[in-house]
Amino acid sequence: MTAQEKFKNVHSRKYWLVFAAAFSTCFCVHAFIVGPYTANSDTLHLWHLDEAAVPAVDSAASGINLSFLNTGATLGDASFTGFGNALNTGVGTTNAYLAPSSGATTLTYADATTGAFTYEAVVRVDFNPDTITSAQLNAQPMYIVTCESATTGQRPWQWGVLAPASAGGILNLRFFEGGSGAPNNFGVTIPRTGPDAIVQGSWYHVAVTFSGGATTGTAKQYWTLMDTNRALAAQVGADFTLSKLVPLSSATPTFRIGNVGRAPAFQRWIGLIDEVRFSKVALSATNMMFNSFNVVISQDPVSQSLAVGQPANFSVSASGSPPLYYQWRTNSIAIPGATNSTYALPSAQLSDAGSYTVMVTNSSSAATSAVATLTVRVPLNLTWLGSAGL
């Protein structure tokens, strides 16, 4: 058996251990943790960080191994249950990080055409959220993953946690492109209460997504306690309009896990980092670290208002143990043949106006979407009056 085959087999066994633990805890448990991940066609990079020493292998098809472990960072610490080992940047010197090399490295971090991406990691919080302050960190973020130039003012992106000015204040999960003063500074408040409250010693799945687009798109951030009963990632804060990320034109990015590529002395992540994955699509909340045997609707159909003769298109996004079955309804009446995740009316008529929902079912559960209202109006009749003076 080759080393690569052994590596795949280890991660396959780890996945099923986590899956089985979630299922066997109680027969009534209907959710599970998906990871450790397996690279697919949308995966740009995937570092399991299971190694005890560098290089840390990139499981993506054209990945980049991480061969430089800077002073203070270590590999080999125990990760979340079932996830093997993790990177530790929380002890030792403050220059701790893991990188492809000591300098800059060419890195693909988004879809080349659309700019879409999802960045994820599993992190352990080793600082006390109730006492940490910005002053203790020299007013610098605790970076999880960054990709920027160390030689120019251009910065593709940075992602980490900002500590409050005073103890007990708000901690922000911040992503920005361009620089800290740029309009793409996208920060959200990390929960201090509730099921995803930040607690010292706990593990969390964190993610940032971007839908992509010609110039701008929708960005979201997620912060979720690693819990086998969770069915989807928990979005924190509202959606954000982000400019399309573009590669550096004058320098190659300096990529770091656990720190930043410039002046890293006070900017390390205080804790452990594991399972870092980059995807070239904006993954939904149900397609990251958590999933459910039961049906979970992650995106409801959207209400529409249009003129007679225009097309109407409804869609729903759902997850759960396959296969999933769909049944669209209008005004609570099932629509014959409308049994896909989308429903289209090529030419809407006045009689089509009303409420639309879809019921999604599998062998163990059912969920009904929120109501989407279709409004159909008659176009105004315009009369040509001619031009004045003719």
Beta strands, then each sheet from edge to edge (+ up, - down):
strand 1: 31-33
strand 2: 43-47
strand 3: 68-69
strand 4: 74-78
strand 5: 85-88
strand 6: 98-99
strand 7: 117-125
strand 8: 142-148
strand 9: 157-162
strand 10: 172-176
strand 11: 185-189
strand 12: 203-210
strand 13: 216-225
strand 14: 235-243
strand 15: 254-257
strand 16: 271-279
strand 17: 290-292
strand 18: 296-299
strand 19: 304-307
strand 20: 312-315
strand 21: 317-319
strand 22: 325-330
strand 23: 333-334
strand 24: 342-345
strand 25: 354-361
strand 26: 366-368
strand 27: 372-377
sheet 1: 1+ 17-
sheet 2: 2+ 16- 5+ 4-
sheet 3: 2+ 16- 7+ 12- 13+ 14-
sheet 4: 3+ 6-
sheet 5: 11+ 10- 9+ 8- 15+
sheet 6: 18+ 21-
sheet 7: 19+ 27+ 25- 22+ 23-
sheet 8: 19+ 27+ 25- 26+
sheet 9: 20+ 24-
end
